[in-house]
Amino acid sequence: MNVIVVGYGRVGSRVARVLDEEGHDVVVVDNDRMKVERAGERGFRVVEGNGAREATLQEAGVAEADAVGGFTGDPETNHQICLIAGDYATRTVMRVSEDVEAAVYERYSDDVDEVIYPERLGAAGAKTALLGGDFNAIADLTEGLQIFVLTVPEDAPIVGAHVNEIDLGDRGRIYAHGRDRESLTIPLPGTVVEAGDRIALLAATEAVADVRAELTAAEAA
């Protein structure tokens, strides 16, 4: 996939790195010179400028992008980024903070494909660790595991299978499912996989290639 990541801070840099490791084409956009240089040093194609301006996103290739993420620290900026990108029929994801008012959150969620707030994900991991869950340390969540989304090809072996019957053992698990460009949701017990569906998985980093290959019938890299 061709993905534009706007904002190369704590969240955006992590997202860009994970996408790059999974083989996606990533373009980073930021207006901070130091962040631009840091992204360039990591090998990313970088566009320096205000990602909330259409000209900047056009330079980044929004017309050909499969997805655009607004990951700056300002929700209104991220919202504007996604509004512009949405005019190009690309998938849009924006970052917010947990203190966003309910009415504002609803406005965001109506305008973009997905709204995320990484702070809540981090808090959920911390709670699990504190209560004696399966995570030995928060680092296990961020470094030992990867979250990724794959699109099911027509000849995939899982087409026709119930999502809850797909067993990946201790290598990972499916946690969300969606039809085509619909939002990803927790699958119901009777949800059947169809060609073109998107499946979100949480897998051990070293097993990502094998899991992807098993579910799509592709050869592992």
N, C-alpha and C positions, 0 to 999 in steps of 0.2 A: 504494500500500500504506500501511497504518497501522502505523507503527513506533515503538516505545518504546526510547529510548536511555538507559540508566542509567549515569551517570558522565560528566560533561562536562569531562574532563581532556584530555590531549594526544591520546588516541585517540578518545574519545567525541565530542569537539567536531568533529574532522575527519569522522568517520562521519556525524554529524548534518548537517553542512554539505553533504556530497556527496549525501546522500539528499534533502535539501531542494532542491538545485539540479536534481535529476532529477525533481522534482515529487511526491515522496512526502510524506505527512503525518507529521510527526515531533513526538513529545512527549519532552521531556528531563526526566530525574529526577536530582536531586542534593541532597545535604544540606549542601553548602557554600554559604553565603550569597553569596560573591563569584562563584562559578561560576553560581549561579542567576541573579544579576543580569546576568552576561555573556551567558548564553544568552538571557535575555529581551531584551537589547539587540539581539541578532541576529534577533529576531522569532519565536523559538520559543515554543510553549506550554510552560511549565515547571511541574513539580510539585516543591515543596521537601519533602524527607523522605528516609527510609531506604528505598531501593529493594529491600532484602531483606525488607521487611515487606509482607504481602499487601494491607493497607489502602492503602498508598502506591501500589502497582501498580494497585489497583482505581481509585483516584482518577485515575491516568494513563490509564485506559481499557483495561486488559489484556483485558477480556472481548471487546472488539471489535478488538484488535490482530492484525495478520497476523504480526508478528515482534517479539521482545523481545531486546535485546542487553545483556548485563552487561559493561560496559567499565571498571569501576573498577580500581584498582591492586591489589585483593585478590582472588585467585582463589576463595577460599572464599565471599566475598560474592557474586561473580558466579555461582558455582554455585548458591547459595541463591536468587538472583533467577530463574535459569532453572528451578529445580525448581518454584517457585511458578507461573511463567508456563506451564510445561508442563501444569499441571492445567487450563489454559484452552484446550488444543489449539492453541496458537500456536507458531510456529517459534522456537527458542531458540538463541542464539549467545553464547558466553562467551569472554572474554579470559583467557589465562594467561600466565605468564612461562616462559622456556625452562628455568628451573631446577626446574620441577615434576618430582617423581619419577615414574617410569614407571607405577607402580601407581596413583598419584593421578590421573595423566593418563587412564589407562584408565577409572577410575571416573567422571571428568568426561565422557569421550566416550560412555560408556554412557548417561548421564543427559540429555544435551543433543543438539541436532541438529548443532551445529558448534562446534568448539573452534579458536580462532585465537590466534596469538602474533605480534603486529605486529613485534616485534624481529627475528624471523627473516626476515620479508619485507623489512625495511629492510636487514638484513645481506646478503640475496641481491642486492638492487639495488646495494649498495656493492661487492660482489665483482664483479658484472658490469661496473661502471664501471671498477674498478681493473684488470681484465684486458682492457680495451679493447673491451668489448661495445658494443651499440647505444646505450646510454644515455650521453649526453654529460655529464650531471651528475645527481646524485640528485634535484635539483629537477625534472628532466624527468619522473621517475616520479611524483612527488607532485602537481605542478602541471599538467604537460602532458598527463597521461593520467588516465582515470577507469576504475575497475572497477565494473561494474554487472551486475545479473541481471535477465533478462526472462523472462516466462512466455509460451510460444508459443500464440497463439490458434488456434482451429480452422481459420480461413480464411487463415492465414499462408502465404506462398508457399514457405517452407522446409519445410513439412510433407511428409514423404516423402523429403527429401534426406538424403544422408549428411553428417554433421557436418564431416568433413574436406574435403568438396567445396564448402563455403560460403566463398567468397572475398570478403573485404572490402577487398582491396588494402592500401594503406598506411594506411587509416583505422583499422584495428583487427584483432583476431583473437579467435576463440572459444578459451577455454582450459579450460572445464569444462562438464559436462552432467549433468543428473539427471532422473529420472522423478518427476513430482509432488512429494511431500515427501521423496523419498530424498536422501541426501547427494550433493553435486556431486562428480564425479570426472573425471579426464582421459578424454575419449571414445576408444573404440577405433575403428580405421579403418572398421569395418562398422556403427558406430552410426547408426541412422536416426532423424531427428527426428519426434516424434509430437506431436499437439496436447496441451497441458497440460504438456509438458516445460519444465524451467527451463534456461536457457543463461547462463553467465557469460562476460562479454566484457571485454577490455581495449581501450579505444579512445581516440583523440585527443579531448581535451575538446570541441573545436569540432565534432567529427564525431558525437558521441553521438546527437543527435537524428536525424540522417540515417541512421545505422546502425540505430537502433531502428525507424525508419520502414520501411527496406528489408526488415528481417527480419520485421516484423509486418504490413506493408501499411498501416500508419497514416500519416497525413500528418504531415510534420515540422512542429514548432512554428515 
